[in-house]
Amino acid sequence: HVQLVESGGGSVQAGGSLRLSCVVSGYKISSSCMGWFRQAPGKEREGVAAIYTGGDYTYYADSVKGRFTISRDNPKNTLYLQLNSLKTEDTAMYYCETVSGNRGQGTQVTVS
């Protein structure tokens, strides 16, 4: 049974920072691509960042490049997303997801 639990969201002012965590059970994140997605009300789901196996190659959407950093702690089986220089347009529900499509309940980020 694969379970993902996101946390770390909250309400911050523009320019602030947050660190999102995604604790994964039943699935080994070190051997798979993992990603963060977000969805704001009335908008399509957007892929924010991804981290791949074999060298830890990372991908970032243009909208977050230079501000967000994806990382993982393999022993803790936890995925992270560091959000810096937050903008109001970053307001959304953030989800972590496995390559198989499993995802958690999400964590809300609100930037004012």
SVG drawing of the C-alpha trace seen along z (x, -y; Angstrom):
<svg xmlns="http://www.w3.org/2000/svg" viewBox="-12 -40 37 42">
<polyline fill="none" stroke="black" stroke-width="0.4" points="0.0,0.0 1.6,-3.3 1.0,-6.3 2.3,-9.8 1.8,-12.5 2.6,-16.1 3.1,-18.8 4.8,-22.2 2.3,-24.4 1.0,-27.6 0.2,-31.2 3.2,-33.6 3.8,-37.0 5.2,-37.5 8.9,-37.1 8.7,-34.5 9.8,-30.9 8.4,-27.5 9.7,-24.0 7.3,-21.2 7.8,-17.6 6.4,-14.4 6.8,-11.3 6.4,-8.2 5.6,-4.6 5.2,-1.5 7.4,-2.9 11.1,-3.4 11.7,-6.9 15.4,-6.4 14.7,-4.1 12.1,-6.2 11.4,-9.6 9.4,-11.8 7.6,-15.0 5.8,-18.0 2.6,-19.3 0.3,-22.1 -3.2,-23.2 -4.9,-26.4 -8.7,-26.9 -9.9,-27.2 -6.5,-26.4 -5.0,-23.3 -2.6,-21.1 1.0,-22.2 4.1,-20.1 6.4,-22.2 9.5,-20.1 10.8,-16.6 13.9,-14.6 15.2,-11.6 17.3,-8.7 20.8,-8.2 22.6,-11.4 19.7,-13.2 18.9,-15.2 16.2,-17.7 13.5,-19.5 11.8,-22.8 8.9,-24.6 10.0,-27.9 7.6,-29.6 9.6,-28.4 13.1,-28.0 15.7,-29.7 13.2,-29.9 12.2,-26.4 14.5,-23.4 13.5,-19.8 15.5,-17.3 15.1,-13.9 16.4,-12.1 16.6,-8.5 17.1,-6.9 14.0,-8.8 12.1,-8.1 11.1,-11.7 10.8,-14.2 11.2,-18.0 10.4,-21.2 12.1,-24.4 10.0,-27.4 11.8,-30.7 10.9,-34.2 7.3,-33.2 4.8,-35.1 1.1,-35.4 0.8,-33.3 2.4,-30.4 -0.8,-30.1 -2.1,-26.5 -2.5,-23.1 0.8,-21.2 1.0,-17.5 3.9,-15.1 3.5,-12.2 5.2,-9.0 5.8,-8.1 3.0,-5.6 0.5,-8.4 0.2,-7.9 -0.2,-11.1 -1.1,-12.4 -3.8,-14.7 -1.8,-17.8 -0.6,-20.8 -2.0,-24.3 0.4,-27.2 -1.1,-30.7 0.9,-33.7 -0.4,-37.2"/>
</svg>
